[in-house]
Amino acid sequence: MIRVLVAHDTSLVRSALAALLGKEPDFQVADTEWQRLLESGRSLGPHVCVADADCPGWRRHTDELTGSDYPDREHCGLVVLTGGGKPGNLRRAYEAKALGFVNKDRSADRLPAAVRQVAQGKRFVDESLAVEFLHAADMPLTPRELSVLSLSAEGASVTEIARSLHLCNGTVRNYLAAITRKTGARNRVDAIRISQVAGWV
């Protein structure tokens, strides 16, 4: 029996995904909200966690599940759901050591297939995401620039970003200028828009 934990920030979507996977005779499925992911992980001991890369903060929460506090982390594979046209999601998922990558715009039968592959420690990549993976490798921003941009996208001021990341205001402004240049944007707002469309933030 493959134990599967579905995490999502929307109750209806979470329940629907769990119901879909629960139809598989070899799956034992539970679902949870992000705030209870670590607790649910400890309780269920999942072989596979399914997460939606469009949910804000998914990477932080799944890192908690597979981090040092999780007792069976070697046996919990990560399957990430993403829409097309968001190479940034794929890059972050790859950096999070996800093994499964499923396109949400494709047939629902791709998800159970991905879960089975990942439960065996094998990689599953939806073929429709192959080109997106190539674009994901071209993401121009460094992890630090992404941190600055993410905070800016949440409405933080230069001073607030500097305080949060332990930087000086001038350094934050330099990062924002570099981000604008690297994304080919006209200004900071345009850089945020471009990055959000690509799924980088």
C-alpha positions as CSV (number, residue, x, y, z in Angstrom):
1,M,0.0,0.0,0.0
2,I,1.4,3.4,-1.0
3,R,0.7,6.1,1.6
4,V,0.0,9.5,0.0
5,L,-0.3,12.9,1.7
6,V,-2.0,15.7,-0.3
7,A,-1.3,19.2,0.8
8,H,-3.1,22.3,-0.5
9,D,-4.2,25.7,0.8
10,T,-7.7,25.3,-0.6
11,S,-10.0,22.8,1.2
12,L,-12.1,21.9,-1.9
13,V,-9.1,21.3,-4.1
14,R,-7.3,19.3,-1.4
15,S,-10.4,17.1,-0.9
16,A,-10.9,16.6,-4.7
17,L,-7.3,15.5,-5.2
18,A,-7.5,13.1,-2.2
19,A,-10.8,11.7,-3.6
20,L,-9.2,11.2,-7.0
21,L,-6.2,9.4,-5.6
22,G,-8.3,7.5,-3.1
23,K,-10.0,5.6,-6.0
24,E,-6.7,3.8,-6.5
25,P,-6.8,0.4,-4.8
26,D,-3.2,0.5,-3.8
27,F,-3.2,4.0,-2.3
28,Q,-3.9,5.0,1.3
29,V,-4.6,8.8,1.1
30,A,-4.8,11.6,3.6
31,D,-5.0,15.3,3.0
32,T,-3.9,18.3,5.1
33,E,-3.6,22.1,5.1
34,W,-0.1,23.6,5.0
35,Q,0.0,24.5,8.7
36,R,-0.5,20.9,9.7
37,L,1.7,19.3,7.0
38,L,4.6,18.3,9.4
39,E,2.2,16.9,12.0
40,S,0.2,15.0,9.4
41,G,3.5,13.7,7.9
42,R,4.6,12.3,11.2
43,S,1.2,10.7,11.8
44,L,0.8,9.1,8.3
45,G,4.5,8.4,7.4
46,P,3.7,9.0,3.7
47,H,5.7,7.5,0.9
48,V,4.7,10.4,-1.3
49,C,3.6,14.0,-0.7
50,V,1.6,15.8,-3.4
51,A,1.9,19.6,-3.5
52,D,0.7,22.3,-5.8
53,A,3.5,24.7,-6.9
54,D,1.0,27.5,-7.4
55,C,0.3,27.6,-3.6
56,P,2.2,30.4,-1.9
57,G,4.9,29.1,0.4
58,W,4.6,25.5,-0.7
59,R,8.4,25.1,-0.9
60,R,8.9,26.2,2.7
61,H,6.2,23.7,4.0
62,T,7.5,20.8,1.9
63,D,11.0,21.5,3.1
64,E,9.7,21.1,6.6
65,L,8.2,17.8,5.8
66,T,11.4,16.4,4.2
67,G,13.8,18.2,6.6
68,S,15.7,16.9,9.6
69,D,12.6,17.0,11.9
70,Y,10.8,14.4,9.7
71,P,11.7,10.9,10.9
72,D,11.2,9.0,7.6
73,R,12.3,11.7,5.1
74,E,14.4,9.3,3.0
75,H,11.2,7.5,2.0
76,C,8.9,10.5,1.3
77,G,9.1,11.5,-2.4
78,L,7.6,14.8,-3.6
79,V,5.2,15.1,-6.5
80,V,4.6,18.7,-7.6
81,L,1.6,19.9,-9.6
82,T,2.1,23.0,-11.9
83,G,0.4,24.7,-14.8
84,G,2.1,25.2,-18.1
85,G,4.0,28.4,-18.8
86,K,5.6,28.6,-15.3
87,P,9.2,27.4,-15.6
88,G,10.0,29.0,-12.3
89,N,7.7,26.5,-10.5
90,L,9.7,23.7,-12.1
91,R,13.0,25.1,-11.1
92,R,12.0,25.6,-7.5
93,A,10.5,22.1,-7.5
94,Y,13.7,20.6,-8.8
95,E,15.7,22.5,-6.2
96,A,13.4,21.1,-3.6
97,K,14.4,17.6,-4.8
98,A,10.9,16.8,-6.2
99,L,10.8,13.5,-8.2
100,G,7.4,14.0,-9.8
101,F,6.3,16.8,-12.1
102,V,2.7,16.8,-13.2
103,N,1.0,19.3,-15.5
104,K,-2.4,20.3,-14.0
105,D,-3.7,21.0,-17.5
106,R,-3.4,17.4,-18.6
107,S,-5.4,14.2,-18.0
108,A,-6.0,13.4,-14.3
109,D,-4.6,9.9,-14.8
110,R,-1.1,11.4,-14.9
111,L,-1.2,12.0,-11.1
112,P,-1.6,8.3,-10.0
113,A,1.0,7.3,-12.5
114,A,3.4,9.9,-11.0
115,V,2.7,8.8,-7.5
116,R,3.5,5.2,-8.3
117,Q,6.8,6.1,-10.0
118,V,7.9,8.4,-7.2
119,A,7.0,5.8,-4.5
120,Q,9.5,3.6,-6.2
121,G,12.1,6.3,-6.0
122,K,11.9,7.0,-9.8
123,R,11.5,10.3,-11.5
124,F,8.3,11.2,-13.3
125,V,8.1,14.1,-15.7
126,D,4.9,14.9,-17.6
127,E,6.1,15.0,-21.2
128,S,4.2,18.2,-21.8
129,L,6.5,19.9,-19.3
130,A,9.7,19.0,-21.2
131,V,10.1,22.4,-22.9
132,E,9.2,24.2,-19.6
133,F,12.2,22.4,-18.0
134,L,14.5,23.8,-20.7
135,H,13.2,27.3,-19.9
136,A,13.5,26.7,-16.2
137,A,17.3,26.3,-16.6
138,D,17.4,29.8,-18.1
139,M,16.0,31.6,-15.0
140,P,18.3,34.6,-14.7
141,L,17.8,35.5,-11.0
142,T,19.9,34.3,-8.1
143,P,18.3,32.9,-5.0
144,R,19.1,36.2,-3.2
145,E,17.5,38.2,-5.9
146,L,14.4,35.9,-5.8
147,S,14.2,36.5,-2.1
148,V,14.3,40.3,-2.6
149,L,11.8,40.2,-5.5
150,S,9.4,37.9,-3.5
151,L,9.3,40.4,-0.6
152,S,8.8,43.3,-3.0
153,A,6.0,41.4,-4.7
154,E,4.3,41.1,-1.3
155,G,4.4,44.9,-1.0
156,A,7.5,45.3,1.3
157,S,9.4,48.5,1.1
158,V,13.1,48.7,0.5
159,T,13.6,49.3,4.3
160,E,11.4,46.3,5.2
161,I,13.2,44.1,2.7
162,A,16.6,45.2,4.1
163,R,15.5,44.5,7.6
164,S,14.0,41.1,6.7
165,L,17.1,39.9,4.8
166,H,19.7,41.6,7.1
167,L,20.9,43.9,4.3
168,C,21.4,47.6,4.0
169,N,19.0,49.7,1.9
170,G,21.6,50.4,-0.8
171,T,22.2,46.7,-1.3
172,V,18.5,46.1,-1.7
173,R,18.2,48.9,-4.3
174,N,21.2,47.3,-6.2
175,Y,19.4,44.0,-6.2
176,L,16.2,45.5,-7.4
177,A,18.1,47.3,-10.2
178,A,19.8,44.0,-11.2
179,I,16.4,42.2,-11.2
180,T,14.9,44.9,-13.4
181,R,17.8,44.6,-15.9
182,K,18.0,40.8,-15.9
183,T,14.2,40.4,-16.5
184,G,14.2,43.0,-19.3
185,A,11.6,44.9,-17.3
186,R,10.8,48.6,-17.5
187,N,10.6,49.0,-13.7
188,R,10.2,47.1,-10.5
189,V,6.4,46.5,-11.0
190,D,7.1,45.2,-14.5
191,A,9.8,42.9,-13.1
192,I,7.3,41.5,-10.6
193,R,4.7,40.9,-13.3
194,I,7.2,39.2,-15.6
195,S,8.5,37.0,-12.7
196,Q,5.0,36.0,-11.6
197,V,3.9,35.0,-15.1
198,A,7.0,32.8,-15.4
199,G,6.3,31.3,-11.9
200,W,9.6,32.6,-10.4
201,V,7.9,34.2,-7.5
